[in-house]
Amino acid sequence: MNGWVERPGRFCLWSVAGNQNCVVATFILKTGKATLMSTVTSFDDAIKNAGGEDGCSLLLGNGFSAKYFSYRSLLEKADMKADDPIRRLFDQLKTVDFERVVNALEGASEVETAYGNKEHAEQLNTDAQRLREALVHAIRGTHPAHRDDIEDMIPSCVTFLSHFKKVFTLNYDLLLNWVSLADTANLTDGFGLGERRGGFQGPFALNAYCKVFNLHGGLHLFRNGEDVEKRLAGTTGVIDAIAQTITAGRRFPIYVAEGTSPAKLARIKSNNYLSHCYEKLGASAGSFFVLGHSADPNDAHIYHAIFRSKIKHLYFCIYQPDADKLKTISGELARYKERAGSKIDYTFVDSESAHVWDRKLAGAGRWR
């Protein structure tokens, strides 16, 4: 495992204050009979070491958005009681997909109508609409209402993202999309060649210049037949536009919220756009950074793709690293690496040193 060497049995943590281009911390851990040491470096130092003509790519996890968006399940935030038949239907169908449950309700309504059970058919249609409204309620309850809510922090994030040629994200919130709207961002998403009409832009074009890949979809992405298009902000903002598309347009955003890696991968493969993004992840080269993710097994499909790719080195950012986190994450990465038969080494990075949302010099009015 990259960065680990034998040392006398003890634990220590040290840092050099005031110098961001340095080793942030050294942790000495005991694993079985061996005592191992892991070095955690700063983000700026990692970027300097990453270099190379292939450039750097980035994978964003929930931690990227945690300051502004709650990644509690949208189903959990929909405020449906446990004894609500609609809530029980999610369990019965073994899904967290609102669209699938709505389709089941509306399909059942057609069956009831055919059998002459008009009253129950109407109830099922009412429940389908109630579920659409519950999804809108969940989105409003977890997401900032407008881009203006994070506008002051966007320049910092643009500076952070400027280090990367490609950005992959597991997040389905709108924060990265909002950042990409900055004039200096240069974060194209593949929809720019499409037409703007009816509040949408698209479809996504395979031949478009694309730097952002939404591996697990997004609240702003909607199907249009076999194509995918993105919802644009209306006069009252994109959240209201998305809500109107769900309730009045009866269309659902494309997002992956399944609980296991196999279920997530199956959802990805069921959609051409998501499959394309996943293929691009597997074709990554150069240095690769991960920020805001813990390498959990429920996203094993992501790490299988990374360790089977052509990347030269993996830089894994950890929030407030300590001995337990390093041991757990190193163990997960080692398993993914072994399963893939990979020779890709990895280095740990202190994620706070990246200053994703707060890269403003103390007491100064400029951004570095």
ABEGO torsion letter per residue (X at the ends): XBGBBBBBBBBBBBBBBGBABBBABBBBBBBEABBBBBBBBBAAAAAAAAEEAAEBBBBBBAAAAAAABBABBAAAAAGBBAABAAAAAAAAAGBABAAAAAAAAAAAAAAAAAAGBAAAAAAAAAAAAAAAAAAAAAAAAABBABAAAAAAAAAAAAAAAAABABBBBABABAAAAAAAABAAAGBBAGAAABBBBGGBBOBBBAABBBABBBAAEBAABBBBEABBBBBBBBAAEAAAAAAAAAAAAGBBBBBBABABAAAAAAAAAABAAAAAAAAAAAABBEBBBBBGBAGBAAAAAAAAAAAABABABBBBBBBGBBAAAAAAAAAAAAAAAAAAGBABBBBBBBAAAAGAAABBBBGBABBX
